[in-house]
Every structure is written in C-alpha cells, then in structure tokens.
Amino acid sequence: MLILLPPSEGKTPASQGDAVDWNSLSFPGLNTYRAKVLEALGTVSAHEDALALLGVGASLSADVERNTRLHTEPAAPAHRVYSGVLYDALGYQSMTARQRRKADESVLVISALWGAIRFNDRVPAYRLSMGTSLPDVGRLASFWKPQIAEALTAATEGELLVDCRSSTYAAAWVPPAQRTVSVNVFTEANGVRKVVSHFAKHTRGELARHLLTRRGAAPRNPAQLLKAARENWSAELVEGTPRKAHALNIVLPN
C-alpha cells in the first residue's frame, strides 16, 4: 500500500541545517526536471510582480522571497516541512518509531517543485502550487505528468494506491486505475450529500494515520481498504473501470 498526498500550501521552514542534497532525494531521475522548475521559480520570485505571477497575497512575500535562495536554504524532512490541516490530522510526530518507518516507506507526496518525494526526503520550505505556470516550464501539472509517470510506474508496481490528493495535484499523475482508490469525503443530512473541503483534508489525514498505525496487514486491494476505513467511518466503495479509479466515499455526520 502506498498513500498519495498533496503538499500543504503552508510550509514550516527549517531554522537550521544543511541545504537540500539532490543526490539523496527519492526518484533521482527527476532531478533534471526539479532543477529546471527551481530555476524558473527563482527567476519568477525575484520579479517585481512575483506575488501576482505566483497567485499569492502580500502576506506571503517572505515565502516568495525565500524561493530565490532555495539552493542554500536549510532543508528538513518533508513530514516536518509540510503542515496544515491534513498533516496535523496525520500526526507523524506522535507516531511510534515503527509507525514512522511505515510512513516513510508508504507515503508519496506529489509536489509542484520536486515532482514526487517520500516523507523522509529533506527539502526546504517553498511557495509554489501545481496550478501555477512558469516561464520555459508551462503549467506545472502538464510539465510533471510524463516525468512522474516514468519515475513512479515501476516504483509503485503491484501496490494499492490510496489517493488522498486534491484535484490540482491529481492532474500531475494518473496512476493505474485498477490499483488506485480515490478518497472522497461527504457530509449527509436528510439523505442529501454535500462535498466538503476543510473536513475532507482533515479526514484524509485521519485516514492516512489510521492506515499507518492500525494493527494487522496493510490493505492490498480496494475491498480490504473499505474494510479498514469502516473501522472508523461510514464508508462505501464505488467500483472503478479500466480507465477510472475506484472511489472510497467517507460519509461524515452533518
């Protein structure tokens, strides 16, 4: 089982430590493309209209300025850098050592800057969304799609893929449908379901934590994933097709 996560929009910078070691990152075949995105991001971030070009507000000017020196910024494990609702609910720091090792092995983060990384890869904090378009790179989801597919196809062979990504990051890699389960979260009242956003992030984080910390073998197919989810939630499985992933629908009380 592998769990696919989006990065958090907000990130926690490392206060000290060495800069990113490119040779130590997972999926080193992506390094050429990482370097291209990093260079384009640094150029845009130094522009006088950087905030507008990156689609962020003035409150994030320090984050954008940091983008200009990512080669030398202190790096930290991804599970420390990424923060926010989903990652708070996942709660890596409160896991046991064994559970953390499982998370390091099982979690893949699909990133606008790094393409794909594992939880223990050391990276600096940065500000960049997968929906952004950069000079000489283009829209990042389109840029990364063939590169991530090449890097991850062999690495994920035979694994059940639990897809907790948002739609923006899901566009950067479409894994094999027969082995993929997309996680959706709804509320229901009087028989009417509504898609939720904030609680979807939180619930996906809780699901990831449950799958990483529960006793017993990890789910190996969609039916076993449904059974694991039902240990904590009301859930249903929508069978996929040869071209469309299965869907795990978690229904929260309103």
Secondary structure, DSSP 8 states (H G I E B T S, - for coil): -EEEE---SSB---SSS----GGGSSSGGGHHHHHHHHHHHHHHHTSTTHHHHHT--GGGHHHHHHGGGTTTS--EEHHHHB-SHHHHHH-GGGS-HHHHHHHHHHEEEEETTTEEEETT-EE------TT-EETTTEEHHHHHHHHHHHHHHHHTTT--EEE---HHHHTT----GGGEEEEEEEEEETTEEEE-SHHHHHHHHHHHHHHHHSSS----SHHHHHHHHTTTSEEEEE---SSS-EEEEEEEE-
